[in-house]
């Protein structure tokens, strides 16, 4: 039975596990990016690595969501954390043992990126679908805001310290920290008592694949028929396409354009994390009327786009940190409100599929963007101000297009959860689901 309190035991176990993992991942991202830059000095290779990491999510996202709707979400989350932790630890040990063997390390990094992408394609929709099972419905906005805010705090701390720790400890030790954080997260999550009991029976792989196919088709149909949902997801995909290259551009911007040490990469990312914390507070805890959500999102993303353009023209690292902070504020509000309306507007037995599709659609263009970003940077002779202006200006053009969609405004004003839809007889004939 679902707990009536927000801060119940099950939610807190999920919460603390994810917090620990985010802290480690923040350090890992800095270690990996700057190790790649210093070892290869190749924007193209860095972009390709980022692209490979996202491709599994694009391909497997809908199936990952279907799994989250019919198997234990707790077991999925724990298993994915264990796999990710093992992969990161092995990678760290390899770099530590053979620091000069780029011919060995780089292929392993690509393999690790693929494995991590596969686990994330299942993990993310499972977590998103799991939260409404653990907290009362009227506390969903607060739960989403609390999780995002906590993530931003620990990400801010991890990133602020990550640059310094990278100089002091080196990439392998930071990667080991991330690996152990995944394992600690899995340990915390293993103690969750799953309130939504899902019973699966032994079935043939052929039947399982057929069921997953049916689930995915039903999920696509639901998204397509829900007013505004398809438009919102496509809009999110475009935002991701034009802003995804940030992860590849920033190391070059920090060291080559600003001419400062790697420490400032962490400070800039920490500025964004602090801003997203504040944005999460606004989106999750302030009483925002349902009718005002769409206007808030449109204004916020317009402002964030203008700030993204100005970021490339930062004359000092302190200005860059400040600009990133305000970008984070607007993105934080958007993230909380997006999560809220998708949770409220989706029946419980469809949430996994919807969030899996969200991961697929919003990430559909990001791998292409990342793969091209390195080539784009070199083609424009590493003119970072121009590159940031192009990316930010492209998002700004998309804002008035979504603003004209009536379905978008209708979806953003969602206030109540729709009743669960029964599974189809064809699916029930394969195996049952017991709620």
N, C-alpha and C positions, 0 to 999 in steps of 0.2 A: 504493500500500500504506500502511496506517495506521501512523503512528509509534508506537513502543513507549514513548516517554518522554512525560511530561506536558508539560514545557517544551520542546516542539519548535518548529521555525521557523514552521510554519503556524499553530499555536495562538497563538504569541506575536504574529504579525502581526494576527490577529483580535482578540486581547486588547488590543494597543496602540491599534488603530484605534477600538475601542469606548470605551476609556478617554478618549481625546481628545474623542470626541463627547459623552460624558456630562458632561465638564467644561464644555463650551460650553452644553449643554442646561440645566445647573443655573443658569447665569447668565441664560439666556433666560427660564426660567420665572419668575424674580423680576421681570425687566424687563417681561414681558408682564402679569403679574398687577397690579403696582403702576401701570403705565401705564394699564391699564383702570380701576383704582379711582380714580386721580386725574383721569383724563380724563372719566369718566362717572359715578362714584360710584353705580353701579347693580349690586347683587348679582344681579339678574335677568339682566342682559346678560352678566355674567361667567359665570354658570351656564349660560346658553344657548350661549356660545362653547365652554365646556368640553364640553358635550353634543354639539355639532356635530362636535368633534374626535374623539369616540369612536364615533359612529354608523357610520363606514365599517368600523371593526374588527368591529363587531357583524354587519354585513351580509356583509362579504367575508372574514372570518376563516377559515372552512372552505375557501374557494377558494384563499386564500393558502397555507394548509397543503398543499393538493393540489399547487400549483405547486412548493412546496419539495421535494416528494417526486419530482418528475419532470423538473425543470430544474436547471441548475447553481445550487447554493445560493450559491456565491461570486458569480456574476454578479448574482443577485437582490439580495444584500446591497450590493454596490458601486453598482448602479443606484439603489436606494432612498436610499442616502446622498447620491448626487449630486442627486437630485430634491429631497430635504429641504433640502440646503444651498442650492440655487438659490432655493427658495421663501422661506426665512428671510432670505437676503441681499436679495432684492427687497423684502420687507416692511420691512426696516430702512431701505433707501434711500428708500422711500416716506414713512415717518414722518419721516426726516431732512429730506426735501425739502418736505413739506407737513404740518408738525406740528399745525396748527390745523384741518385738513380732516377732521373726524371723519366727515363724510358719505362721504368717500372711503376713509379708513383702515379704519374698522370693517368695511365689506363685504369689503375685501381680507383682513382678519384672519380672517373667517369662511371665505373661499375657501381661504386658506392652511391653516386648520385641517382642512378637508375633504381637501385634497391630502395633508397630513401623515398624516391618519388612514388614507388609502388605502395609502400607502407602508408605514406601520407594520403594517397587517394582513397584509402579505406579509413584511416584514422580520423581525418577531419570531419567527414560527414557523420561518423559514429559519435564523436564528441558533441557536435552541434545538435544531433538528434537526442543525445543522452540527457542534456541539461533539462529539457522540459519534463523528463521522467523523474528528476530528482528534486525539483522545486515546485511550489504552487504556481498556478498559471498567472495569477495577478502579480507575482513577483518576478516574472520572466525578464522584464526590462531591467530591473535592479540586478538580477543575477548576471545578465549579459554585461551590464556596466561594471559590476564588481570584478568579473573575470578579466575583462579588457583592461580595466584600470590597474589591477594587480599585475597583469602581464606587462603593461607599459612601465610600471615602476621597476620591476625586476629587469626588464629589457634595458631600461635606462641605466640602471646600476651596472649591468653586465657589459653594456656598450661603453659606458664612461670609463670603466676599468679595463675593458678589453684591449684597447690600444696600448695602454701602459703595460699590461700583463704580457702582451705580445712581444714587446721589446725586452722585457725582463725574463720571461719564461720560454718564449718561442712557441711556434705553432703546435708541435706534438703535444706538449703538456696542456695547452688550452683545448685541444681536441679531446684529450683524455678526460678533462673536466666535463665536457659536453657528453661524452659517452657514459660516464658514471651518473650524470644527471638523468639520462633516460632510464637507467636501471633503477634509480631511486624513485622516479616517477611511477614506474611499473609496480614497484613494491607498495607504494601508497595506494594505487588504484586497485590492487589485488584484494584489499580489505573492504571494498565497496559491496554492500548488499544490494543487488540489483532489484529494484522494485517492480519493474516491468518484466515478468517472466516470459521468456521466449523459448519454446520447446521445438527442437528440430529432430526429425527422425532420420534414421539411416536411409539414404537414397542414393541412387546411381548418379554418377557425374553427369550423364546425359540429361537426366531429369533436373538436376541442379542447374545446369547451364540453361535449360529451357525455361525454368522458373525465373532465373535472373534476367533472361531476355524479356519475358513477359513483364516482370517488375519494372525493368528499365523503360519499356514501351509505355507502360501505364504512367510512369513518372514524367516522361516527355509529354504525353497527352495532357496530364494535369497542368504542367507548366504552360503549355501552349493554349489551354482553354482558360486559365486564370487571367483575368484582365490586368494588364500592366506587368505581370511577372516576367514574361519573355523580354519585354522592352527593358526592364530594370536590369536583368542579367546581361543582356547585350551591351547596355550602357556601361556596366561594370567591367565587361570584357575590354571595351575600348579604352577605359581609364587605365586598366592594367597594361594594355598594349603600349600606350604612350609613356607610362611612368615606370614600367618594369626595368628599362635600361639604367635606372638610377643605381642599382646595385653594381653594375659594371663601370659606370661613369665615375662614381664617387671616389674610388681609390686614386684614379688619375687626376681628378679635380683637386683632391687634397694635397697630393705630393707634387704634382706638376704645375697646376694653375696657382693655387694658394702658396705653394712652396713651404709647407709646414710638415711636421712629423706625423707619423701614423696615429699618435695620441688623439689628434684633432678629428680623425675619422670617427673615433668612439664618441667624442664630445658632440659632434654634429648629429650622429644617430641618436645619442641620448637626448638631445634637444627635441628631436622628432618624437621620441618615446614619451617625454614629459608632456609635450603638446597633445599626444593621443590620450594620455591619462586625463588631462583636463577636458578634452573632447568627450571622452567616455563618461566623465562626471556629468557633463551637460546632457548628453544623450540618455544616460541611464538613471539619473537621480533627479534632475529637474523636471517639473511637470510640463512637458511639451504636449500641447494639444495635437490630437491625431490629424486634424485638418491642416496643421502648420508644418508637418514633417517634410512634405515635398518641397515647400518653399525654402525651408532651412537647408535641405540637402542641396538644392540648386544654387542657392547663394553661397553656401560653403564651398562647393566644388569650383565655382567661378573664382572665388577669392583664392583658393588653393592653387588654381592654375596660374593666376597672375603672380603669386608668390614663387611658384616653380620657375617661371620665366626669370624673375628677378634674382633667384638664387645663383644662377650662372654668372651674374655680374657682381657677386659679392667681392668687396675689396679687401676684407679682412676675415679671418676665421670666426671672430665673434659675431659679425653680421650674418655669416652663413648659419651659425648656430641659432640665432634669433629667428631667421626666416624659416628654418626647418621646424622650429617650435610651433609657429603659427600654422604651417602646413599640417603638422600633426594634429592640431586642435580640430581643424575642419575634417580631416580624415577620421579622427576618433568619433566624432558625431555621426558621420556617414556610416561607419562600421556598425555602431550600436543600433542605429535605426534600421539599417538593412537587415541585420540579424533578427531584430524584433518583428518586423512586418512579415518576414518569411516564416518565422515560427508561429505567429498568430494566424496567418492565412493558410496554413497547411495542416491537414489532419495528421494525427500522431503516427498512423501507419504509413504515411507518405513522406515523413520528414527526412528520413535517411536518403531516399531517392532524390528529393528536391535539393538537399544540400550537396549530394553527389553531383547532380547536374549543375548546381551553382559553381562548384569547384571546376567542373569541366568547361562550362561556358565562359566564366570569368577568366579562366586560365587558357582558353583556346588560342588566343592570339599572343599571350605572353611568351611562350617558347619561341615563336617566330621572331618576336620583337627582340628577345635576348640574343638569339642566334645572329640577328642582323646588327645588333647594337655595336659589337666589336668592330665589324667591317665598317659600319657607319662612322664610328669614332676615328678610325684610321683614314677613311675617305675624306672626312672634313679636317684632316690634319690636327686632330685632337683639340679643335676649337670648342672648348666646353661651353662658353656663353651662348654660342650659336646653337649648339645641340640642345641645351636646356630650353632655349626659346622655342625651338621647333616642337619639342615634346609638350611643353606646357600650353603653347598656342593651339595645338591639335585638340587637346582635351577641352579647352575653352570653346572651340567651335562646336563640340558635341553637346554642350549644355542646352542651348536653345532647342535642339532637336528633340531631346527627351522631354523638355518642358511643354511641348505641344501635344504630348501623348496623354489623353484623358485617363487611360487605364493606369498609367504610372501614378497619377494623383489619387486615383481610387484605391490602389493597392497600398500606398503609403498611409492612407487614412484608416486602414484596417484596425478594428478594435476588439474583435472577438474571434475565437478559434472556431473553425467549422467542425462539425461532428465527424468522427472517424468514418471512413468509407469501408464497407466490407470487402474482403478479398473476393476475387472472382472464383466461380466454381472450378475453373480450370486449374487455378493455382492451388486451391484447397485439395484437389485430387492428387497433388504431388506430395505435399506434407502440410501439416496443420500448424497454426500459430495460436498459442494460448496466452492471452493477455491477463 
